[in-house]
Amino acid sequence: MSDSAPAIHPSSSKSPSVAVIGAGAIGLGIAWRLASAGARVDVFDQGEAGRGATHASGGMLAACIETEPGEEWMLPLNRESQRRWPAFAAELEAATGLSVELRTEGTLYIGHTADDMARLRFLHEFQRGLDLPIELLNGAEARRREPYLQPGVAGALFSPEDHQVENRALSRALHAAVLKAGGRVHEHAAVTRIELRGGRAAGVWVGDTLHPADVVVLAAGAWSRGVEGLPAAGRPPVRPIKGQMLALRMDPAAPLLRHVVWTPTTYLIPRLDGRLVIGATSEERGFNEDLTAGGIFSLLEGVWRAVPGVAELPIDEMWTGFRPGSRDDAPILGTGEVEGLVYATGHHRNGILLAPVTADAIARLILTGETDPVIAGFGIGRFREAA
Ligand code: GLY
């Protein structure tokens, strides 16, 4: 079946039954949209809802500042989702009464040395060439925005449209929204196998129990490739990319930072409750969950260099998470060769940013058979074509 195949579910019923594998921001977002439209939705997760990459992430909505050469083709998708974020957050908050703490101060990317500034100038030229609203600041201007930056900061890029949400609040709100809309979320219910009948997806197996469904959505993040039952070509080429992170505790009444701040080696994300989230390593270590001295040292060293005042702050938490990285670092969205199976995985560094566009486009695909042009280039078929 091609990415634009019209028949996602076999009946012409307006209310298909859908099994979503994975209760992260992606799976829950899709389930919310589907349940709100009257579909019968069951979401399955191997653990607690929202405790995978969604829990581990930083919640940055960085469509602009993170764009590097070679990633231009992802920009329309990233920017479209960024554009949808304020309405998505407002709708979610109205549906649940729960805040997702969307903060709109923007992002600074600072440099310390002449080499750092050469790189920032290059990025600035490149990003301006893509019409991205990025400003180049000198050191004094950067410190006017963030007075606790180290006094010798050489300069910064300022990205006024790259914001953040509190990712853990987001998963709580999405979980509540799915339930309110009539969907079901099954926690500690690992899907071991997708049931295929006559070559089409017909449900999911949890232990010895088959849950039949018209449509199966594979949104299991870094675990997506491990779900059994699919032919080799149907297994998404997604692997875990480990990230170590930590959080410090600031005084919420006198926070050291207000913007998201990137340094040459780390990023810092100040939360409204005073947590300062710091990330992240990027490691090819499979599902290894170890926190390492070297990993945490590199994060703390980068942060201390940028904001020396952090040395006084207590450590609140340290954790690891697993980004779902596809072979080309872009998400896998839409249908493939297995009828009735829809992919929504491989979001790599951008799962929270891409939650709104993924939820909207995948729900639309399932409910109407229409492929939103913004996801058209992101089907699993691109890997076969590239082989
Ligand atoms: N988006 C930030 C990260 O993946 O570390």
Boltz pocket constraint, residues with backbone or C-beta under 6 A from the ligand:
constraints:
  - pocket:
      binder: B
      contacts: [[A, 58], [A, 60], [A, 243], [A, 279], [A, 280], [A, 281], [A, 323], [A, 348], [A, 349], [A, 350]]
      max_distance: 6.0
